[in-house]
Amino acid sequence: MKKEQSMKKEQSMKKELQCDLLVAGAGMSGMCAAIAAARKGLSVILINDRSVLGGNASSEIGVQISGSNHETHNTAIYGKETGIIEEIRLRLDYYRQYEGYGYHALLDSVFFDMIYNEKNIKLILNTVVETCDVENGSITKVYARHSVNNNVYEITALNYVDATGNGTLAYEAGAEFRKGREGKDEFGEFWAPEKADDYTMGHSIYFETADAGHEVAFKAPDYAYDITNMDFMKDIDKPENFRGLSCFGPHWAYEYGGQVDVLEDHDDVELELRKLLYGIWDYVKNSGKYPKARTRYLKRVFAKAGSRESRRFIGDYILTENDVENKVNFPDSVAIGGWPMDIHAPLGIYDSLPASNFVPVTGTYNIPFRCLYSKDIDNLMFAGRNISVTHIALGSTRVMGTCGALGQAVGTAAYLSKKYSESPRTIGKKHIKELQELLLNEDQAILHIKEKMPKAKAAATSVKEYQNVRFNAFMPLIRDYGLFFMADSKKVDSICVKVKAKENTVLTYKILSGTHPETYLPENLEMTHTAGLEAGFCGWITLPIGCPVGKDGKIYLVFEKNEAVEIATGEERVMGAITYRLHTKESHDRMNHDSIPLNEEKTGYLSCDHNYEEKSNILFRNIIPRQHVFDAKNVLNGYARPYGAPNLWLAKLDEPQTLIITPDVPADIRELSLTFDNRLDLDNKKKMPSTLAKEFEIAITHKDGVYRLSETENYKRMVRYELDWKEVSKIEITVNKTYGMEEVGIYAVNYR
């Protein structure tokens, strides 16, 4: 009898499930993979080992979602990932407007919202992959156990995605992987160590503090370290080490674990981090060296450490430092990256080296699909920090914005795998063009590829003039400054800028050129000009340029240091025109993670940066020939982001503005998509993009009349409608309100 009861109990614990795609891990990569597949009609099971979603971005860990534009430091000014990951970020910003949300409650609300809104996703929380069956090089069944009710799920799928970070499913399937650092000799990576080793990047635990409004005391727990005389304290406040103590959290540089096995020794790593964290806060509160800490208290220590690196699984290709630096244009590109190769010191806080070596990535680069599936297991794909890359390349690909884009790529590939009954590898070989087109249609960013657009014409009620004339202040030329701007003509003859001269002087300015459309990167000096200024002059002057526009679609206008001259600036940063600092040997201090290295022999400069003049943008007007960079026709050119040109319609929103699309021949439309301007030059600003359309109306003229749509609370960059209208002769999009009420921008209008 007891045996029969035991058998019945065991049987009741098993749940057999089937789906098209199983996604293990619900961080940014797993969420985006599941959503992408579900939106293509696949049945998806998403399992997560925790009770909340988001991975490192979850309310348990608290890391913000960063990505390819390096929080606006990258010279690919408009290099942020789009697609599903940007939809998530915009939804976070949208709900953040409501004061009823604390930030971490907001994270949980939005992440669950994104998943529960997809009817094709079955979400199973608190469930860990235990093992799997593999036959003839394919996974046939996955076994996962719920940590609360002890249910064992036996899940069968056509394809599997490991988005667990640590590669839990891929490891159980026997897929080949690497841990640690490759030696310099294997791939010829400059930043690799001389010899291979087992070091990885470590973990960090975040904390938050708050102001009590009065002095508060703090008593550290008994297990906290007394850090007063610990060895790392002698270097703690050296700026170049990227480590410092303050009374504000979080602090990513309080890191540990790279010198041990971060998987085998996981609990020990987290304990060490807690000993450090409480000891550091004890020192900040009670050493007397941080007066601002007197009224602050430790509000929250996050529940779980954030992970940077463990296993990296091997695909048909391993992305390397050289691929990232050379921006290789892979034929199977499916996503972009752009974060610097942010390689953390393996000993973490105990390391004498800087906390991180920020190897700049001068622009964005493509990531090939061959890095996203297993070379051993036919129906297994990866997304996140476990993809097929070297340790050095992982420093760039591991951030969550990029991981989300990788998730969207594999989720979409799973759709094609089912459609053609082919493995991911075969999809990458036989159907890569279709995969890329599907990703572009869903607003995924892939460099160098245009989306297919309808044959139509575009017109608008108004177009913004390409100029920056709203004066704020004069900026002295105490260093070399550049006005880097996009142009749609083959040559620029002249431009007007506003200057002020203290004395009779000569203004020297240079023209440089570049070759990479996705970034602002001067590569060659083309010519040098001078302009005489009289003492007391204050006004607009015309500067002859007389130079062809570079292969990257830009002119790099650089003003040499002259302390007798001031140049007019404004707070507005006009789309396409960016103000830079440029550093010579004389002005160069030290490289930091904002600095972009330049070829000194070809440009005359060691480095450049643009973040320090975000609100001091050089004014300009009257570019000759006149530029039409914001024309309505841009919405049909196939680029839904700046790439050598702004590629959008931009208009002043002093009243409702209308964009009119007229098909060359009346078209039958099943689907209409609009891609709005979401300020790709901004990141983690915690507010809605000023140019994003909030209220708009659509009028579709077809053979039977006019069909009307409207939105009053839009927060999305891409808005998509399923329709069924015959012989459509006109589409009118009228924007009544944006979040900033100054400009409205639309990148693309597509229909099919």
C-alpha positions in Angstrom: 0.0 0.0 0.0 2.8 2.5 0.9 4.5 1.7 -2.4 1.3 2.4 -4.4 0.8 5.7 -2.5 4.4 6.7 -3.2 4.0 6.0 -6.9 0.7 8.0 -7.1 2.5 10.9 -5.3 5.4 10.8 -7.7 3.0 10.7 -10.7 1.0 13.6 -9.5 4.2 15.7 -9.4 4.9 15.3 -13.1 3.6 17.7 -15.7 4.2 16.9 -19.3 4.2 20.0 -21.5 4.7 20.6 -25.2 5.5 23.8 -27.1 7.2 25.2 -30.2 9.9 27.0 -28.2 11.2 26.5 -24.6 13.1 29.5 -23.3 15.1 28.9 -20.1 15.9 32.1 -18.2 13.7 35.3 -18.1 16.3 38.1 -18.0 16.3 40.6 -20.8 17.5 38.1 -23.4 15.0 35.4 -22.4 12.1 37.8 -22.2 12.9 39.3 -25.7 13.3 35.8 -27.1 10.0 34.6 -25.8 8.1 37.8 -26.9 9.6 37.7 -30.4 8.6 34.1 -30.9 5.2 34.5 -29.4 4.4 37.5 -31.6 5.2 35.2 -34.6 2.6 32.7 -33.4 4.8 30.2 -31.7 3.7 28.5 -28.5 6.3 29.5 -25.9 7.2 28.2 -22.5 9.3 30.6 -20.5 10.8 29.2 -17.3 12.7 31.2 -14.7 14.5 30.1 -11.6 13.4 33.1 -9.6 10.0 34.6 -8.7 10.7 37.9 -10.6 11.7 38.7 -14.1 14.5 40.7 -15.5 17.7 38.9 -14.6 20.4 41.5 -13.7 17.7 44.2 -14.3 15.3 42.6 -11.9 14.1 44.1 -8.6 16.4 41.5 -6.9 19.6 42.8 -8.5 18.9 46.3 -9.6 21.3 47.0 -12.6 20.0 49.5 -15.1 19.6 48.4 -18.7 22.6 49.6 -20.6 23.5 48.9 -24.2 25.2 49.6 -27.4 25.3 53.4 -27.2 27.3 53.1 -23.9 24.9 55.5 -22.0 25.5 58.1 -24.7 29.4 57.9 -24.5 29.7 56.0 -27.8 30.6 58.0 -30.9 27.7 56.2 -32.6 25.5 58.9 -31.1 22.3 57.2 -32.2 23.6 53.7 -31.6 21.0 52.4 -29.1 19.4 49.0 -29.8 15.7 49.2 -30.8 13.1 46.5 -31.2 11.6 44.7 -28.2 14.3 45.8 -25.7 13.6 49.5 -26.5 9.9 48.8 -26.1 10.6 47.6 -22.6 12.7 50.6 -21.8 10.1 53.0 -23.1 7.4 51.2 -21.1 9.5 51.7 -18.0 9.9 55.4 -18.8 6.2 55.7 -19.5 5.0 54.2 -16.2 7.7 56.1 -14.3 5.7 59.3 -14.9 3.2 58.0 -12.4 4.3 58.8 -8.9 2.5 55.8 -7.5 5.3 53.5 -8.5 8.5 52.9 -6.6 11.2 52.0 -9.0 11.5 48.4 -8.2 7.8 47.8 -8.1 7.8 49.5 -11.5 10.3 46.9 -12.8 8.2 44.0 -11.7 5.0 45.6 -13.0 6.5 46.3 -16.5 8.3 43.1 -16.9 5.3 41.0 -16.0 3.1 43.2 -18.2 5.3 42.5 -21.2 5.0 38.7 -20.7 1.4 38.5 -19.6 0.3 40.5 -22.6 1.5 37.8 -24.9 -1.2 35.1 -25.1 1.2 32.5 -26.6 3.6 32.6 -23.6 3.2 30.2 -20.7 5.4 31.6 -17.8 6.6 29.2 -15.1 8.5 30.8 -12.3 10.7 29.4 -9.5 11.6 26.6 -11.8 15.1 25.3 -12.4 16.3 23.2 -15.3 17.6 19.9 -13.8 18.6 17.9 -16.8 17.6 17.0 -20.4 17.5 14.2 -22.9 19.7 14.4 -26.0 19.3 12.1 -29.0 21.2 12.2 -32.2 22.6 15.7 -31.4 19.2 17.3 -30.5 17.4 17.9 -27.2 14.3 15.8 -27.0 13.0 16.7 -23.5 13.9 19.1 -20.7 13.3 18.3 -17.0 12.7 21.2 -14.7 11.7 21.3 -11.1 9.6 23.9 -9.3 11.3 24.9 -6.1 8.0 25.5 -4.1 5.5 22.8 -5.1 8.1 20.3 -6.2 6.4 19.7 -9.6 8.6 18.2 -12.2 8.0 19.6 -15.7 8.8 17.4 -18.7 8.9 19.8 -21.6 9.2 18.9 -25.2 9.8 21.6 -27.8 11.0 22.0 -31.4 13.7 24.4 -30.3 15.3 25.5 -27.1 16.9 28.8 -26.0 19.3 29.0 -23.2 19.1 32.5 -21.7 20.1 31.5 -18.2 23.3 33.4 -18.2 25.2 30.5 -16.7 24.1 28.2 -19.5 22.3 25.8 -17.3 20.4 24.0 -20.1 23.3 24.0 -22.6 25.6 22.6 -19.9 23.1 19.7 -19.2 22.8 19.1 -22.9 26.6 18.6 -23.2 27.2 21.6 -25.4 30.8 22.7 -25.6 31.7 25.8 -23.6 34.6 27.9 -22.3 35.4 29.5 -19.0 38.1 32.0 -18.4 40.4 34.1 -20.6 41.9 33.1 -23.9 45.6 33.6 -24.3 46.9 36.2 -26.8 48.2 33.6 -29.2 44.8 32.0 -29.9 43.0 34.8 -31.6 45.7 37.5 -31.7 43.7 39.8 -29.3 45.7 42.8 -28.1 44.0 42.9 -24.7 44.1 39.2 -24.0 46.6 38.0 -21.4 49.8 36.4 -22.6 48.6 33.0 -21.4 45.2 31.5 -21.1 43.8 31.2 -17.5 40.6 30.5 -15.6 39.9 34.1 -14.5 36.5 35.6 -15.2 34.8 38.8 -14.4 33.3 38.8 -10.9 30.0 39.6 -9.2 28.7 42.8 -7.5 25.9 43.4 -5.0 24.2 46.7 -5.2 22.9 48.8 -2.3 20.7 51.9 -1.9 20.9 54.7 0.7 18.4 57.4 1.6 18.4 60.6 3.6 16.6 60.3 7.0 16.6 64.1 7.4 18.4 63.8 10.7 21.6 62.2 12.0 21.3 58.4 12.2 23.7 55.8 13.6 24.8 52.5 12.0 26.0 49.3 13.6 27.5 46.8 11.2 26.6 43.1 11.4 29.2 40.9 13.1 30.3 39.2 9.9 31.1 42.6 8.2 34.8 43.3 7.4 36.7 46.0 9.2 38.0 47.5 5.9 40.1 50.2 7.6 43.5 48.5 7.1 42.6 46.2 4.2 45.0 46.4 1.3 42.6 47.8 -1.3 42.0 50.9 0.8 45.3 52.5 -0.2 44.1 52.8 -3.9 40.4 53.2 -3.2 40.0 56.9 -4.3 42.4 57.0 -7.3 40.1 58.3 -10.1 41.9 56.2 -12.7 41.0 53.0 -10.8 37.3 53.6 -11.1 36.9 52.8 -7.4 35.8 55.2 -4.7 33.8 55.4 -1.5 30.7 57.6 -1.2 27.5 57.7 0.8 25.4 57.0 -2.3 24.8 53.6 -4.0 25.1 51.6 -6.1 28.7 50.8 -6.6 29.5 48.4 -9.4 33.3 48.4 -8.6 32.7 46.5 -5.2 33.4 43.3 -7.1 34.6 39.8 -6.2 34.7 36.3 -7.7 36.8 36.4 -10.9 39.7 34.6 -9.2 37.6 31.7 -8.1 34.9 29.5 -9.7 31.9 31.8 -9.7 29.6 28.8 -10.2 31.0 26.3 -7.8 31.8 28.9 -5.2 28.7 31.0 -5.8 27.5 31.2 -2.2 31.0 32.0 -0.9 31.3 34.8 -3.5 28.0 36.4 -2.3 29.0 36.1 1.3 32.3 37.8 0.6 30.5 40.6 -1.2 28.2 41.1 1.8 31.1 41.2 4.2 32.7 43.9 2.0 29.5 45.8 1.4 28.6 46.2 5.1 32.2 46.9 6.0 32.4 49.6 3.4 29.1 51.2 4.6 30.3 51.0 8.2 33.5 52.8 7.2 31.6 55.5 5.2 29.2 56.0 8.1 31.5 55.9 11.1 35.0 56.9 9.9 34.1 60.6 10.0 35.5 61.2 6.5 32.2 61.5 4.8 30.1 64.3 6.4 27.2 63.7 4.0 26.7 60.2 5.4 25.6 61.5 8.8 21.9 61.6 7.9 21.9 58.7 5.4 20.8 55.2 6.2 21.2 51.9 4.4 17.8 51.6 2.7 18.3 48.4 0.8 20.9 45.7 0.1 19.8 43.9 -3.0 18.8 40.2 -2.6 21.2 38.8 -5.2 24.6 39.5 -6.7 24.7 40.5 -10.4 26.8 38.2 -12.6 29.0 39.3 -15.4 30.6 36.1 -16.7 30.7 32.3 -16.3 30.3 29.8 -19.2 30.5 30.9 -22.8 29.1 28.3 -25.2 30.6 27.6 -28.6 28.7 28.2 -31.8 29.9 28.0 -35.4 31.8 31.2 -34.9 33.5 32.8 -31.9 33.3 36.6 -31.9 36.6 38.2 -31.0 38.1 41.6 -30.0 39.3 42.0 -33.5 35.8 41.5 -35.0 34.5 44.2 -32.6 37.3 46.7 -33.3 37.2 46.1 -37.1 33.4 46.2 -37.2 33.3 43.1 -39.5 30.2 43.1 -41.7 29.1 39.5 -41.3 26.7 38.1 -43.9 24.6 36.6 -41.1 24.4 39.7 -38.9 21.3 39.8 -36.7 22.0 42.4 -33.9 24.3 45.3 -32.9 26.6 45.9 -30.1 28.6 49.0 -29.1 29.3 49.0 -25.3 33.1 49.2 -24.8 35.0 46.1 -24.2 34.5 46.6 -20.5 36.9 44.1 -19.1 36.9 43.9 -15.3 39.9 43.2 -13.2 39.8 39.5 -12.2 40.5 40.1 -8.6 37.8 42.6 -8.3 38.1 45.0 -5.4 41.3 43.2 -4.3 43.0 43.8 -7.7 45.8 46.4 -8.0 44.6 47.1 -11.5 41.8 49.6 -12.3 38.3 48.1 -11.6 37.7 48.0 -15.4 39.7 48.4 -18.6 37.3 50.3 -20.8 38.5 49.4 -24.3 36.6 51.9 -26.6 34.4 50.7 -29.3 34.3 53.5 -31.9 30.8 53.1 -33.1 28.5 50.1 -33.3 29.2 46.6 -34.8 27.2 43.6 -36.0 26.9 40.3 -34.2 26.5 37.2 -36.4 23.8 34.6 -36.0 26.5 31.9 -35.9 27.4 33.0 -32.4 23.9 32.3 -31.2 23.4 28.6 -31.7 25.3 25.5 -30.5 27.8 23.8 -32.8 27.0 20.5 -31.0 23.2 20.6 -30.3 21.1 21.1 -33.5 18.0 22.7 -31.8 19.7 24.8 -29.1 20.3 28.5 -29.3 21.9 31.0 -26.8 21.0 34.6 -25.9 22.8 36.7 -23.3 26.2 36.6 -21.8 26.6 32.9 -22.6 26.9 33.3 -26.4 29.9 32.3 -28.5 32.5 35.1 -27.8 35.9 35.4 -26.3 36.4 36.8 -22.9 37.5 40.2 -24.3 34.6 40.4 -26.8 32.2 39.5 -23.9 33.2 42.7 -22.2 31.1 44.4 -24.9 28.3 41.9 -25.7 27.3 41.2 -22.1 25.2 44.3 -21.4 21.5 43.9 -21.2 20.4 46.1 -24.1 22.6 44.0 -26.4 21.4 40.8 -24.7 17.8 41.8 -25.4 18.6 42.2 -29.1 20.2 38.8 -29.2 17.1 37.3 -27.6 14.9 38.9 -30.3 17.1 37.4 -32.9 16.9 33.8 -31.7 13.2 34.1 -30.9 12.6 35.2 -34.5 14.9 32.4 -35.8 12.8 29.9 -33.9 9.8 31.0 -36.0 11.7 30.3 -39.3 12.9 27.0 -37.9 9.4 25.9 -37.4 8.2 27.4 -40.7 10.8 25.5 -42.7 11.4 22.5 -40.4 15.1 23.3 -40.4 17.7 23.7 -37.7 18.9 27.1 -36.6 22.2 26.4 -38.4 20.3 25.8 -41.6 18.2 28.9 -41.1 21.5 30.8 -40.8 22.7 29.4 -44.1 19.7 29.1 -46.3 17.2 31.7 -44.9 19.4 34.5 -43.4 18.0 37.2 -45.6 14.5 36.4 -44.5 15.6 36.4 -40.9 17.2 39.8 -41.3 14.1 41.2 -43.0 11.8 39.9 -40.3 14.1 41.4 -37.7 14.1 44.8 -39.5 10.4 44.6 -39.8 10.2 44.3 -36.0 12.5 47.3 -35.5 15.7 45.3 -34.7 18.8 47.3 -35.6 21.3 45.7 -38.0 24.0 47.8 -39.6 24.3 48.3 -43.4 20.9 46.7 -44.2 17.9 48.5 -45.5 14.3 47.4 -44.8 12.2 46.7 -47.9 9.8 49.6 -48.3 6.8 50.2 -50.5 6.9 52.3 -53.6 5.2 55.5 -52.6 5.7 59.2 -52.2 5.8 61.2 -48.9 4.8 64.8 -48.2 4.3 66.8 -45.0 2.7 69.9 -43.7 6.1 71.2 -42.6 9.8 70.3 -42.3 12.2 71.5 -39.7 15.0 73.7 -40.9 18.5 72.2 -40.4 20.0 74.8 -38.2 20.7 75.6 -34.5 20.1 79.2 -33.7 18.6 79.3 -30.2 21.4 81.2 -28.4 22.3 80.4 -24.8 25.9 81.5 -24.1 29.3 82.1 -25.7 31.8 79.3 -25.1 35.5 80.4 -25.1 37.8 78.4 -27.4 40.0 77.2 -24.5 40.6 73.9 -26.4 39.8 72.6 -29.9 36.1 72.1 -30.4 34.3 70.4 -33.3 30.9 70.8 -34.9 30.3 67.4 -36.5 27.2 67.4 -38.7 25.4 65.2 -41.2 24.8 66.5 -44.7 22.7 65.3 -47.7 24.7 67.0 -50.4 27.8 65.7 -52.1 29.7 68.8 -51.1 29.4 71.6 -48.5 30.5 75.1 -49.7 30.0 77.1 -46.5 28.3 77.4 -43.1 27.6 80.3 -40.8 28.6 80.3 -37.1 28.3 83.0 -34.5 31.5 84.2 -32.8 32.9 87.0 -30.6 36.5 88.3 -30.7 38.2 90.0 -27.8 41.0 91.3 -30.0 42.3 91.2 -33.6 42.9 87.6 -34.3 42.8 84.8 -36.8 40.3 81.9 -36.3 41.8 78.7 -37.7 39.4 75.9 -38.6 39.9 72.4 -40.1 37.8 70.0 -42.1 38.2 66.3 -41.4 36.4 63.3 -43.0 35.3 59.8 -42.0 34.1 56.6 -43.6 31.7 54.8 -41.1 28.1 55.9 -41.5 27.0 54.6 -38.2 29.3 56.7 -36.1 30.9 60.2 -35.7 34.6 59.4 -36.1 37.0 61.8 -37.9 39.7 59.8 -39.6 41.5 62.1 -42.0 42.4 65.8 -42.1 41.3 67.2 -45.5 42.1 70.9 -45.3 42.7 73.9 -43.0 41.2 77.4 -43.4 41.6 80.7 -41.5 39.2 83.7 -41.0 40.3 87.1 -39.7 38.4 88.7 -36.9 38.5 92.2 -35.6 38.5 93.2 -31.9 35.0 93.6 -30.6 33.3 91.7 -33.4 30.2 89.8 -32.3 27.9 88.1 -34.9 27.5 85.5 -37.6 30.3 84.9 -40.0 30.3 82.7 -43.1 33.0 80.1 -43.2 34.0 78.7 -46.5 34.2 74.9 -46.4 34.6 73.7 -50.0 35.0 70.1 -49.2 33.2 66.9 -50.3 31.0 65.2 -47.7 32.8 62.1 -46.4 31.9 58.5 -47.1 30.1 58.5 -43.8 27.8 61.4 -44.8 29.3 63.9 -42.5 31.5 67.1 -42.3 33.8 67.4 -39.3 34.4 71.1 -38.7 37.0 71.7 -36.0 37.9 75.1 -34.5 41.5 75.4 -33.1 42.1 76.7 -29.6 42.1 80.5 -29.5 41.5 82.2 -26.2 40.7 85.5 -28.0 37.6 83.9 -29.5 34.3 82.7 -28.1 31.8 80.7 -30.1 28.0 80.8 -29.6 26.2 77.8 -28.2 22.7 76.7 -27.3 21.3 74.0 -25.0 19.4 72.3 -27.9 21.2 69.5 -29.6 19.9 69.4 -33.1 19.5 65.9 -34.6 22.5 65.2 -36.8 24.8 67.9 -35.4 27.0 67.2 -32.4 29.6 69.3 -30.6 32.8 67.5 -29.7 36.0 68.2 -27.7 39.2 67.2 -29.4 42.4 66.6 -27.6 46.0 67.2 -28.8 49.2 66.2 -27.1 49.2 69.6 -25.4 45.6 69.3 -24.1 45.5 65.6 -23.5 45.2 64.6 -19.9 44.4 60.9 -19.7 42.1 58.5 -21.4 38.9 57.7 -19.5 35.9 55.6 -20.5 34.4 58.7 -22.3 37.4 59.1 -24.5 37.5 57.8 -28.1 41.0 57.3 -29.5 41.9 58.9 -32.9 44.7 58.3 -35.3 47.0 61.2 -34.4 49.1 60.9 -37.6 46.0 61.3 -39.9 43.9 63.7 -37.8 46.3 65.6 -35.5 44.4 64.5 -32.5 44.8 61.8 -29.8 41.2 61.5 -28.8 37.7 63.1 -28.8 34.6 63.1 -26.6 31.2 64.7 -26.8 29.5 64.2 -23.4 30.9 67.3 -21.7 29.1 69.7 -24.1 25.6 68.2 -24.0 24.1 71.6 -23.3 26.7 73.7 -25.1 26.1 72.9 -28.7 27.7 75.1 -31.3 25.2 77.2 -33.2 25.0 77.1 -37.0 22.8 78.2 -39.9 22.8 78.7 -43.7 24.6 75.6 -44.8 25.3 76.0 -48.5 23.9 74.2 -50.5 20.8 74.0 -48.4 20.3 70.7 -46.6 17.1 68.7 -46.7 18.0 66.2 -44.1 14.6 66.1 -42.4 12.4 65.8 -45.5 9.3 63.6 -45.5 10.7 61.3 -48.2 13.1 59.9 -45.5 10.4 57.8 -44.0 10.5 55.6 -47.1 14.2 55.1 -47.5 14.5 51.9 -45.5 16.6 53.2 -42.6 14.7 53.5 -39.3 17.6 55.2 -37.6 20.4 57.7 -38.4 23.0 56.0 -40.7 25.1 58.6 -42.6 22.0 60.8 -42.5 19.2 61.5 -40.0 16.8 59.3 -42.0 13.6 60.8 -40.5 10.9 63.4 -41.1 11.3 66.1 -38.4 8.9 69.0 -38.0 8.2 71.7 -35.4 5.1 70.9 -33.5 3.7 74.5 -33.1 0.4 73.0 -34.4 -0.7 69.5 -35.5 1.6 68.2 -38.2 0.6 65.7 -40.9 2.7 63.2 -42.9 1.0 62.0 -46.1 2.0 58.7 -47.8 0.7 58.2 -51.3 1.3 54.7 -52.9 2.4 54.9 -56.5 -0.5 52.5 -57.3 -3.4 51.8 -54.9 -2.2 49.1 -52.5 -3.9 46.3 -50.6 -2.7 46.6 -47.0 -2.7 43.9 -44.3 -0.3 45.6 -41.9 0.8 49.1 -41.2 3.7 50.1 -39.1 4.9 53.5 -37.9 8.4 54.1 -36.4 8.6 57.3 -34.3 11.6 59.3 -33.1 12.5 58.1 -29.6 15.7 60.1 -29.2 18.2 57.4 -29.8 20.9 59.8 -28.6 19.5 59.6 -25.0 19.7 56.7 -22.6 18.4 56.0 -19.1 17.1 59.6 -18.7 14.0 58.3 -16.8 11.6 60.4 -18.8 9.8 60.0 -22.1 11.6 61.2 -25.3 10.5 64.7 -26.2 10.0 63.9 -29.9 7.9 60.7 -29.4 4.4 61.0 -30.6 1.9 60.7 -27.7 -1.3 61.6 -29.5 -1.9 60.9 -33.2 -4.5 60.1 -35.7 -4.3 58.0 -38.9 -6.7 58.3 -41.9 -6.5 55.5 -44.5 -8.2 56.3 -47.7 -9.3 53.1 -49.5 -11.7 52.0 -52.2 -14.7 52.0 -49.9 -14.0 55.2 -48.0 -11.8 56.4 -45.1 -10.8 54.3 -42.1 -9.6 56.2 -39.0 -7.4 55.2 -36.1 -6.2 57.2 -33.1 -3.9 56.9 -30.1 -3.9 59.2 -27.1 -1.3 57.5 -24.8 1.3 56.0 -27.2 4.6 55.1 -25.6 6.1 52.9 -28.3 8.7 53.7 -30.9 7.2 51.2 -33.4 3.4 51.0 -33.6 1.9 48.3 -35.7 -1.7 47.7 -36.9 -3.2 44.6 -38.6 -5.6 45.8 -41.3 -7.5 44.5 -44.2 -8.1 47.3 -46.7 -8.1 47.1 -50.5 -6.8 49.7 -52.9 -5.5 52.2 -50.4 -4.6 55.4 -52.1 -3.5 57.6 -49.2 -2.3 57.3 -45.6 -2.3 60.4 -43.4 -0.6 60.5 -40.0 -1.4 63.6 -38.0 0.6 64.1 -34.8 -1.3 66.3 -32.3 1.0 66.0 -29.3 4.5 64.7 -28.4 6.0 64.3 -24.9 8.1 67.4 -25.4 5.6 69.5 -27.5 8.4 71.0 -29.6 9.2 68.6 -32.4 7.7 65.4 -33.9 9.8 62.9 -35.6 8.9 59.8 -37.7 11.6 57.4 -39.0 9.5 55.1 -41.1 6.1 54.3 -42.5 5.8 50.8 -43.9 2.9 48.7 -45.1 2.6 45.3 -46.6 
